[in-house]
Amino acid sequence: TGTISNGLLLSAELKFRDQTELLKGWVGDALELLLHGQRIFLPSLLSFWRMYDRVVCEDHTVVGCEWRHDQISYEEHMGDPLSTWYSSITSLRSLYHYRPLTLAADNTKPILVVTGAKDQAIPLVHVRECFRRLGGKKYLRFDSRAGHQMLRQTLQDETSRVIVGWSLAVLDGSLGDLAVETPSLSVETVAPTRLSAEYQRVEGEGEGAVGPEL
């Protein structure tokens, strides 16, 4: 909710993919006329393939972690009738035309961004660009052992702890003691020198990643 309300992940402030321009432009206009508000199966138009993943690591460390597509999870969700995979073109296009009441740069509320460094749907390099544009007190935590589905993998407890720990820091006014960015799911204060090697390694891995295909 925070990312949507602040425009953090929307093309209204940051262009994501060239294909998005097709839906925003005349192709989207034509589809609206042809379909007349009919709801369509979104995977027939958008690729969710990279969103279903798992990361395999050697000895459960951040060394040698490899991203892999989770075909079983992908097929289960594609066939789940309770999944909200249907939308009208009009509704889908509204995401690309939406203008947030508060721009990301004008944000004044504390925000925590947690992501998997191996995410190929919303790669780390893209998350960091959005994070850079965000105003206010902001904190980024990423982990090389996780991809897009980090809460469905092996990091549920660590992810929950960092969210709860950050929330407690907001409540007790100790956010100033937290490091702005750490390459781990930690709410502890970390000196910048301890981050540099892991940060540069993970950032280098994310340079070639791309988002979901249209």
Beta strands, then each sheet from edge to edge (+ up, - down):
strand 1: 39-41
strand 2: 53-56
strand 3: 66-69
strand 4: 86-88
strand 5: 111-116
strand 6: 138-143
strand 7: 181-182
sheet 1: 1+ 4-
sheet 2: 2+ 3-
sheet 3: 5+ 6+ 7+
end
